[in-house]
Structures are given as C-alpha cells and as structure tokens.
Amino acid sequence: MSLDLTDVVPLVRERAAETEAARGPSAEVLAALRAAGCLRLLTPRERGGLELPLPDVLEVVRALAEGDGAVGWLVGQAAVAQLVLSRFPAEAAEACFPDGPDTVGAGAAAPKGKALPVEGGWRVSGQWPFVSGIDHARWVFLQCAVFGGEAVELRAMLVPVADVERLDTWRSLGLRGTGSHDVRVRGFCPQARSADLLTAGATPDRPAYRVPTVPYGATVVAAAALGIAAAAVAELVACSDRRPAFSRDRLADTPEHLAGVGLLTTRLRAADALLAADARTAHHAAETGRSFSGDLGRLRSAAAWCAHEARAVVDAAHRLAGGPAVYDGTPLQRHLRDVYTATQHAAVNPQAHTALGTEILRGAQP
C-alpha cells in the first residue's frame, strides 16, 4: 500500500451510515482523507501531489471502499478527475490548484450538454447527471457535443464550480454518500479550458497520466466494487455465530455457510488478482512508452468482469446471511445497494467484452 490508511479506514467505516444519511462525507472524514494524501493521488509532483501509478491508485480505492463504498468511490473519481485534467492545456490545469494539491475536481464524461463555437471559446449549455463529489469540488469537467462544424464532435469543458448550478437530484438506490448530483451550466468557456479527451496527450507526459481515460475510469469503478465485496464477505464471516430461525446450529456449523465463505473468498481473490495484474501491465506500457493498442480491450474487459464478479459475491453474501441482512442500517444491505449502483456505471458495461472479442478476432484474421 502506497499510503498509510491505518487510521482512515476505521474512521470511514465508523461514519459510513452517517455519510449515507448526509449523502456525502463529513468535514471530519474529508479532513482525514486529505491528511492521508487520498485527495492528491494524481496531482502532479510539482504541485505537491503523489502522482501514483495506476496499481497504487486502485489499492487505495479498494481499501477505502472496504470501509465505505461511497468514500472509496469518491476518492477514485477524484483521481479520475485529476487524470482528465492532464488532458487540458497546461495553463488551465495550473489554475485548478490555487490552494494546494488537494483541490478536488469532479465531472461527467457523458455528453449531456452542447457547446457552440464563439469568439475566444465556447458557449456551453446543458445538464449533466452523476457528478460525484460536486459538494466538495473546486472545478468540474463536462463533456459536450460541439455543433457548428460539418459533423458533431465531443469536447470537454473545464468550469469553476462557482459557475455551476448544483441540482439536488441524488436520491439513489446505493452509493448515497457520493453526492452524485446533477449540475447545470449556461455560460462561456474559453478555448484554453477545453480539450478532446479521446485524442489529447497528457500534460505532464509521464507514466501516471498516459493510461487512456476510459479504461482507467473502468478500473477505478472495479476497484471500488471489489472493496465493497470484500466488506460484504467480512460481514458474512462476522455473522457466522448467529443461529438461523428453526435451527439449533450456528451458521458456522453448516456446510453451506462454510462452503459459501470459502468460495466467495476465492472468487474475490481471483478478481483482485486479475485487476491488479492488468493494471500493472498497463502501467508498464506507460513507463516504457509502448502502445496501449493491444492492452485496452483486455483492461476494459477485465475491469467489467471484476466489477460484476464483485456484485455476484455481494449478492451471494447477502443471501447466505439470511433474514437479518434485509434491514435498513445493516452493513450487508448497504453493500448490496452500493455494489448494484456501482455496476450500473457505463465504464463497466458488459459491452467491454465485445470490444475485446472484436480485437481478438481481428488479430486472428490472416
């Protein structure tokens, strides 16, 4: 582990119900995350950040999500926002850290707004959903459909949070503590604060920033889901002394429970190992300057599989725990809601497997 989270994870776990009820982390939790370095994972070194490689970022996200899925999710999305920032012109990025390395960004990759070219920049309008962490963000990136040319293109706009209208829309099944509200923007964005996220190179051009944004985001979602699954398995183990209704035996004395704990632990280990291995491969490509063309399909497919395997593990843990797991306020019920919400994210859509299959078949053709 690249960070010392010894004091942070227990606090995050202790405050999980509070974070969910408030639909966002408290000032105390945010302060603890900041003190541990969790809000500067991909801030450049020259701005006081950690600039961690992808495998280390995923370790942090998973560990925090094991304490509270919402907090792990928020830290992961903050890191993704810092990665996205590296695709913007350097002068725009520099303006985003006026108060030090822990300035948090948020954003929306779905093109839910439009941008019209005007003198010096763009006239932006739209409403974007799922902007995780907007309540403690200082800047927001928003993907737009650009009109005015021969064809519609996609372009991201970087907007100070002061110019964003936050709408209270986050009433969700799970991950309630992420505060992933809608935002609305109507205004001007200068040319220097816009970027094509799919084609722009990283600034700075260093390994931590070279992994493409789409598969990077998918791995972060998967890491959060795996942390939630680990918490669910731990909760299942913790309830093993309970005696189910109409039974004299503890859960721990039943073959189904013992086999379930063993199998779910193995499934979780397998998913952890796959995601970690593919993340190391991606970072090695970033370090050596090797093309990502042969790795992207595998990385996205692995992330999608790991996320949905995590969901299956939580589902099974919830079932094995029996009736008490259905109540509001129980950790397993929250884990179930959180992991189902996490795996609805477009980044881990099962279509990622189709993309890998296409790559494999094209490579096999003579």
Secondary structure, DSSP 8 states (H G I E B T S, - for coil): --S--TTHHHHHHHTHHHHHHHTS--HHHHHHHHHHTTT-TTS-GGGT-----HHHHHHHHHHHHHH-HHHHHHHHHHHHHHHHHTTS-HHHHHTT-TT-TT--EEEEEEEEEEEEEETTEEEEEEEEEEETTGGG-SEEEEEEEE-SSSS-EEEEEEEEGGG-EEE-----SS-GGG--EEEEEEEEEEGGGEE-TTT---SS-SHHHHS-HHHHHHHHHHHHHHHHHHHHHHHHHHTTT---TT-SS-GGGSHHHHHHHHHHHHHHHHHHHHHHHHHHHHHHHHHHT--STTTHHHHHHHHHHHHHHHHHHHHHHHHHH-GGGGSTT-HHHHHHHHHHHHTTSGGG-THHHHHHHHHHHHHH--
